[in-house]
Amino acid sequence: MAFIDYYKILGIDKGATEKEIKSAYRKMARKHHPDLNPNNAEAEKQFKQVNEANEVLSDPEKRKKYDKYGENWQHGEAYEQQSRQQQSQQRSYGGGGQQDFGGFGGGSGGDFSDFFNSMFGGGPPGSGSGRGQQRYRGQDMNASLQLNLRDILESKKQTITVNGKNIRLTIPAGIADGQTIKIAGHGGPGSNGAPAGDLYIKFAIPDDAEFKRVGNDLYRSINLDLYTAVLGGEITADTITGKVKLKVAPGTQMGTKVKLKGKGVPVYKKEGQFGDLYLTYNVQLPTTLTEKQKELFEELAKS
């Protein structure tokens, strides 16, 4: 049987920390998990290898033995036996309390490879070294949900269906396009009593036909006739929540911007706070003038 490079299986180097080993294991276990690769024999094989690599490298004693013998693992048991005999002799003479480096146990190794069983043994009953006795957290799952801009003006409850399960959630007002929220415990089921994974929902909120969203602020253009722009007056403008009346100052120029405070979208998870609405005036020139109107414009031009 061939030597197995557990570091290579997890994609880490030999100096990897406990945290790096844990992170690499989770990443590779998710990638090859049977639930995500149904009827894929190769993925199942790789999943077993990933679990075996984690079993060794996450256990300080097993990792120490693995690093100590490496490709010379065939001779490791002989070295271990000699070490145990020496320690036994020392204890007989009242010597040392050195830690026995053996003691990984015998028995079957379940789904572990022959290499693992030869080097470490399968572990005593109840030790949890067999895959059937290990606990694996459930797979995290991802879903997407599309809303329109007007859907996020207030918090609302909504039921979505993921993998045949109905999940009721509250969507906070002001949630952003591309934002992801986590629903704990609604991912894939865990094994042997381990907790379920989490569900991550990513929101898609395209721009409205009338309003462009930037953060919590809204932007839109509004047409203004020439006469009102020149003389001033009062107009009615649409906001995303209804109509408002605005006063237009005389001599308003093309491209003038007006800010309507608090008429934007709600600030995410901040009750009573809103962005602003910015209106840009688009002054429209008349295209069908009567002869009398033309004469009046000509008089204005001469003056």
C-alpha positions as CSV (number, residue, x, y, z in Angstrom):
1,M,0.0,0.0,0.0
2,A,1.2,3.5,-0.9
3,F,2.0,6.4,1.5
4,I,-0.8,9.0,1.5
5,D,0.2,12.7,1.6
6,Y,-2.5,14.1,3.9
7,Y,-1.2,17.7,3.6
8,K,-1.6,17.5,-0.2
9,I,-5.1,16.2,0.1
10,L,-6.2,19.2,2.1
11,G,-4.1,21.6,0.0
12,I,-1.9,22.9,2.8
13,D,1.8,22.8,3.7
14,K,3.4,21.0,6.6
15,G,3.6,24.1,8.7
16,A,-0.1,24.7,8.7
17,T,-1.7,25.9,11.9
18,E,-4.6,24.2,13.6
19,K,-6.9,27.0,12.3
20,E,-5.6,26.5,8.7
21,I,-6.2,22.8,8.9
22,K,-9.7,23.3,10.1
23,S,-10.5,25.8,7.4
24,A,-9.0,23.7,4.6
25,Y,-10.9,20.6,5.8
26,R,-14.2,22.5,5.8
27,K,-13.6,23.8,2.3
28,M,-12.6,20.5,0.9
29,A,-15.4,18.6,2.7
30,R,-18.0,21.0,1.3
31,K,-16.5,20.6,-2.2
32,H,-16.7,16.8,-2.2
33,H,-19.7,16.2,0.1
34,P,-21.9,13.4,-1.2
35,D,-25.0,15.5,-0.8
36,L,-23.6,17.9,-3.4
37,N,-22.2,15.2,-5.7
38,P,-24.9,12.5,-5.8
39,N,-24.0,9.2,-7.6
40,N,-20.4,10.4,-8.0
41,A,-18.0,7.7,-6.9
42,E,-14.9,9.8,-7.3
43,A,-16.3,12.6,-5.2
44,E,-17.2,10.0,-2.5
45,K,-13.7,8.6,-2.6
46,Q,-12.2,12.1,-2.2
47,F,-14.6,12.9,0.6
48,K,-13.3,9.9,2.5
49,Q,-9.7,11.0,1.9
50,V,-10.4,14.5,3.1
51,N,-12.0,13.1,6.3
52,E,-9.1,10.7,6.8
53,A,-6.6,13.6,6.4
54,N,-8.5,15.7,8.9
55,E,-8.6,12.7,11.3
56,V,-4.8,12.6,11.4
57,L,-3.8,16.3,11.1
58,S,-6.3,17.6,13.5
59,D,-5.1,15.2,16.2
60,P,-1.8,16.5,17.7
61,E,-0.6,13.0,18.6
62,K,-1.5,11.4,15.3
63,R,0.0,14.3,13.3
64,K,3.2,14.1,15.4
65,K,3.5,10.4,14.6
66,Y,2.6,11.0,10.9
67,D,5.2,13.8,10.6
68,K,7.8,11.7,12.4
69,Y,7.7,8.7,10.1
70,G,6.3,10.1,6.9
71,E,7.2,7.8,4.0
72,N,9.1,5.5,6.4
73,W,5.7,4.6,8.0
74,Q,6.4,0.9,7.2
75,H,9.0,0.9,9.9
76,G,7.1,3.0,12.3
77,E,5.4,0.2,14.2
78,A,8.8,-1.4,14.8
79,Y,10.1,1.9,16.2
80,E,7.0,2.2,18.3
81,Q,7.3,-1.3,19.7
82,Q,11.0,-0.7,20.6
83,S,10.1,2.5,22.3
84,R,7.3,0.9,24.3
85,Q,9.7,-1.9,25.4
86,Q,12.3,0.7,26.6
87,Q,9.7,2.6,28.5
88,S,8.4,-0.6,30.1
89,Q,11.9,-1.4,31.2
90,Q,12.4,2.2,32.6
91,R,9.2,1.8,34.6
92,S,10.4,-1.5,35.9
93,Y,13.5,0.2,37.2
94,G,11.5,3.1,38.6
95,G,12.4,5.3,35.6
96,G,10.6,7.9,33.6
97,G,7.1,8.7,32.9
98,Q,7.6,9.3,29.2
99,Q,4.3,9.3,27.3
100,D,3.6,6.1,25.4
101,F,3.6,7.1,21.7
102,G,1.6,4.1,20.7
103,G,-1.9,3.4,21.9
104,F,-3.8,4.4,18.9
105,G,-5.6,1.1,19.2
106,G,-6.4,-1.7,17.0
107,G,-9.6,-3.0,15.3
108,S,-11.1,-2.2,12.0
109,G,-10.7,1.2,10.5
110,G,-14.2,1.5,9.0
111,D,-13.9,3.7,5.9
112,F,-10.3,4.5,6.5
113,S,-7.5,3.4,4.1
114,D,-5.2,0.5,4.7
115,F,-2.4,3.0,5.1
116,F,-4.3,4.7,8.0
117,N,-5.1,1.4,9.6
118,S,-1.5,0.1,9.3
119,M,-0.1,3.3,10.8
120,F,-2.7,4.2,13.4
121,G,-5.1,1.3,13.8
122,G,-8.8,1.7,13.6
123,G,-9.3,3.0,17.2
124,P,-11.1,1.3,20.0
125,P,-14.9,1.0,20.1
126,G,-16.5,4.4,20.9
127,S,-13.4,6.3,20.1
128,G,-15.0,7.9,17.1
129,S,-12.2,7.2,14.7
130,G,-14.5,5.4,12.3
131,R,-16.4,7.6,9.9
132,G,-19.8,6.1,11.0
133,Q,-19.1,7.4,14.5
134,Q,-17.9,10.9,13.5
135,R,-20.2,13.9,13.6
136,Y,-20.2,16.2,10.5
137,R,-21.9,19.6,10.5
138,G,-24.5,19.9,7.7
139,Q,-23.7,21.5,4.4
140,D,-24.3,25.2,4.1
141,M,-26.7,26.1,1.3
142,N,-27.2,29.1,-1.0
143,A,-30.3,30.6,-2.5
144,S,-31.2,33.8,-4.3
145,L,-34.3,36.0,-4.1
146,Q,-35.2,38.9,-6.4
147,L,-37.3,41.8,-5.2
148,N,-38.2,45.1,-6.7
149,L,-37.2,48.5,-5.2
150,R,-40.7,49.1,-3.8
151,D,-40.6,45.7,-1.9
152,I,-37.9,46.9,0.4
153,L,-39.6,50.1,1.6
154,E,-40.8,48.3,4.8
155,S,-39.9,45.1,6.5
156,K,-42.0,42.2,5.4
157,K,-42.5,38.5,6.0
158,Q,-42.1,36.1,3.1
159,T,-42.1,32.4,2.7
160,I,-39.6,30.8,0.3
161,T,-39.1,27.2,-0.7
162,V,-35.6,25.7,-0.7
163,N,-35.1,22.0,-1.4
164,G,-38.8,21.3,-0.9
165,K,-38.9,23.0,2.5
166,N,-40.9,26.2,3.2
167,I,-38.9,28.7,5.1
168,R,-40.6,31.8,6.6
169,L,-38.3,34.8,7.0
170,T,-38.5,38.5,7.7
171,I,-36.9,40.7,5.1
172,P,-35.6,43.9,6.8
173,A,-36.5,47.2,5.1
174,G,-33.7,48.8,3.1
175,I,-31.9,45.6,2.2
176,A,-29.4,46.2,-0.6
177,D,-28.9,44.6,-4.0
178,G,-26.3,41.8,-3.6
179,Q,-26.6,41.7,0.2
180,T,-26.6,38.2,1.8
181,I,-28.4,37.2,5.0
182,K,-27.9,34.0,6.9
183,I,-30.7,31.8,8.2
184,A,-29.0,29.7,10.8
185,G,-29.8,25.9,10.9
186,H,-31.7,25.8,7.6
187,G,-28.9,24.2,5.5
188,G,-28.3,20.6,5.0
189,P,-28.8,18.1,7.9
190,G,-25.8,17.1,10.1
191,S,-24.8,13.5,10.6
192,N,-24.8,11.6,13.9
193,G,-26.4,14.4,15.8
194,A,-24.2,17.2,14.5
195,P,-25.9,20.6,13.8
196,A,-27.4,21.4,10.5
197,G,-25.7,23.9,8.1
198,D,-26.9,27.4,7.4
199,L,-28.8,28.9,4.6
200,Y,-27.4,32.0,2.8
201,I,-29.9,34.1,0.8
202,K,-28.5,36.6,-1.7
203,F,-30.9,39.4,-2.7
204,A,-31.1,40.9,-6.2
205,I,-32.8,44.3,-6.4
206,P,-32.6,45.9,-9.8
207,D,-33.2,49.7,-10.3
208,D,-36.7,50.9,-10.7
209,A,-37.9,52.2,-14.0
210,E,-38.2,55.7,-12.5
211,F,-35.7,55.8,-9.6
212,K,-32.0,55.0,-9.5
213,R,-30.7,53.9,-6.1
214,V,-27.3,54.8,-4.7
215,G,-26.9,53.6,-1.1
216,N,-30.0,54.8,0.7
217,D,-30.6,57.8,-1.7
218,L,-32.8,57.9,-4.8
219,Y,-32.3,59.9,-8.0
220,R,-34.7,60.7,-10.8
221,S,-35.2,63.3,-13.5
222,I,-38.4,65.4,-13.7
223,N,-39.6,67.4,-16.7
224,L,-40.2,71.1,-16.2
225,D,-41.9,73.3,-18.8
226,L,-40.1,76.4,-20.0
227,Y,-42.7,78.8,-18.7
228,T,-42.5,77.5,-15.1
229,A,-38.8,77.4,-15.3
230,V,-38.7,81.1,-16.4
231,L,-41.5,82.5,-14.2
232,G,-41.5,80.0,-11.3
233,G,-44.5,78.3,-9.9
234,E,-45.7,75.1,-8.2
235,I,-45.5,71.6,-9.6
236,T,-46.5,68.1,-8.4
237,A,-43.6,65.5,-8.4
238,D,-43.7,61.7,-7.8
239,T,-41.6,60.2,-5.0
240,I,-41.4,56.5,-4.5
241,T,-44.0,56.7,-1.7
242,G,-46.4,59.2,-3.3
243,K,-46.8,62.7,-4.7
244,V,-45.5,65.9,-3.3
245,K,-45.9,69.6,-4.2
246,L,-42.8,71.6,-5.0
247,K,-42.2,75.3,-5.5
248,V,-40.1,76.2,-8.4
249,A,-38.0,79.4,-8.2
250,P,-38.1,81.8,-11.2
251,G,-35.2,81.4,-13.6
252,T,-34.6,77.7,-12.8
253,Q,-31.9,76.4,-15.0
254,M,-31.6,73.1,-16.9
255,G,-30.0,70.4,-14.7
256,T,-30.9,72.1,-11.4
257,K,-31.0,69.6,-8.6
258,V,-33.4,69.6,-5.6
259,K,-33.1,67.4,-2.5
260,L,-36.1,66.1,-0.8
261,K,-34.9,65.0,2.7
262,G,-36.1,61.6,4.0
263,K,-37.7,60.6,0.7
264,G,-35.2,57.9,-0.1
265,V,-35.2,54.3,1.0
266,P,-35.1,53.2,4.7
267,V,-31.7,52.7,6.3
268,Y,-31.1,49.0,6.9
269,K,-32.0,48.0,10.4
270,K,-32.2,51.6,11.6
271,E,-35.8,52.4,12.5
272,G,-37.1,55.8,11.4
273,Q,-34.0,56.6,9.3
274,F,-34.2,57.2,5.5
275,G,-32.1,58.4,2.7
276,D,-32.9,61.4,0.5
277,L,-34.4,61.9,-3.0
278,Y,-32.6,64.0,-5.5
279,L,-34.6,65.5,-8.4
280,T,-32.9,66.9,-11.5
281,Y,-35.0,69.3,-13.6
282,N,-35.1,68.7,-17.3
283,V,-36.4,72.0,-18.8
284,Q,-38.4,71.3,-21.9
285,L,-38.5,73.7,-24.8
286,P,-41.9,74.2,-26.6
287,T,-41.9,72.6,-30.0
288,T,-45.3,73.9,-31.4
289,L,-45.5,77.7,-31.0
290,T,-48.4,79.7,-32.4
291,E,-47.6,82.8,-34.5
292,K,-48.6,85.0,-31.5
293,Q,-46.2,83.1,-29.2
294,K,-43.4,83.4,-31.8
295,E,-43.9,87.2,-31.9
296,L,-43.7,87.4,-28.1
297,F,-40.4,85.5,-28.1
298,E,-39.1,87.7,-30.8
299,E,-40.0,90.8,-28.7
300,L,-38.3,89.2,-25.8
301,A,-35.2,88.6,-27.9
302,K,-35.1,92.2,-29.1
303,S,-35.4,93.5,-25.5
